[in-house]
Amino acid sequence: MPNCLNCGTWNPEDKNVCWRCQAELPKPVVQKKRGPVRVLGLSIWIWLAIFFFVVMMIAMQFIGRAVGA
């Protein structure tokens, strides 16, 4: 908890008012945790795996045609 804005006294984390001047202490700001990036309900890593798989399948088609020709 930061120091009291009124008198500058340090206060423990569990206090809502300053122990010296009884001024109300600022409430801590709770930051939301960011979740994984999702596109159409799937994680971005799943989309990258699907993209890699499709690219590899297309590449294998071209390699197979070049070797068989």
C-alpha positions as CSV (number, residue, x, y, z in Angstrom):
1,M,0.0,0.0,0.0
2,P,1.4,3.4,-0.8
3,N,2.0,6.1,1.8
4,C,-0.9,8.1,3.1
5,L,-1.8,10.9,0.7
6,N,-2.7,13.2,3.6
7,C,0.2,12.8,6.0
8,G,2.7,10.6,4.1
9,T,2.7,7.8,6.7
10,W,3.4,4.2,5.7
11,N,0.5,1.9,6.2
12,P,0.3,-1.9,6.0
13,E,-1.4,-3.6,3.0
14,D,-4.5,-4.7,4.9
15,K,-5.5,-1.2,6.1
16,N,-8.2,0.9,4.5
17,V,-7.6,4.1,6.6
18,C,-4.3,5.7,7.7
19,W,-3.4,4.6,11.2
20,R,-2.1,8.1,12.1
21,C,-4.6,10.6,10.5
22,Q,-7.5,8.3,9.8
23,A,-7.7,9.5,6.2
24,E,-9.0,6.9,3.7
25,L,-6.3,5.2,1.7
26,P,-6.5,4.8,-2.1
27,K,-7.8,1.4,-3.1
28,P,-5.3,-0.8,-5.1
29,V,-6.0,-1.0,-8.8
30,V,-6.5,-4.6,-9.9
31,Q,-5.3,-5.2,-13.4
32,K,-7.0,-7.9,-15.5
33,K,-4.8,-10.7,-16.7
34,R,-4.6,-10.9,-20.4
35,G,-5.7,-14.2,-21.8
36,P,-4.2,-15.8,-24.9
37,V,-5.0,-14.3,-28.2
38,R,-7.9,-16.0,-29.8
39,V,-9.3,-15.9,-33.3
40,L,-12.7,-17.5,-34.0
41,G,-12.4,-19.3,-30.6
42,L,-9.0,-21.0,-31.3
43,S,-5.7,-20.0,-29.9
44,I,-3.3,-18.2,-32.3
45,W,-0.9,-21.2,-31.9
46,I,-3.5,-23.6,-33.2
47,W,-4.1,-21.3,-36.3
48,L,-0.3,-21.2,-36.9
49,A,-0.1,-25.0,-36.7
50,I,-3.0,-25.4,-39.2
51,F,-1.4,-22.8,-41.5
52,F,2.0,-24.7,-41.4
53,F,0.3,-28.0,-42.0
54,V,-1.6,-26.6,-45.1
55,V,1.6,-25.0,-46.5
56,M,3.5,-28.3,-46.0
57,M,0.8,-30.2,-47.8
58,I,0.9,-27.8,-50.7
59,A,4.7,-28.0,-50.8
60,M,4.6,-31.8,-50.8
61,Q,2.2,-31.7,-53.8
62,F,4.7,-29.6,-55.8
63,I,7.7,-31.7,-54.7
64,G,5.8,-34.9,-55.7
65,R,5.0,-33.5,-59.1
66,A,8.6,-32.3,-59.7
67,V,10.0,-35.7,-58.8
68,G,7.4,-37.7,-60.7
69,A,7.9,-35.7,-63.9
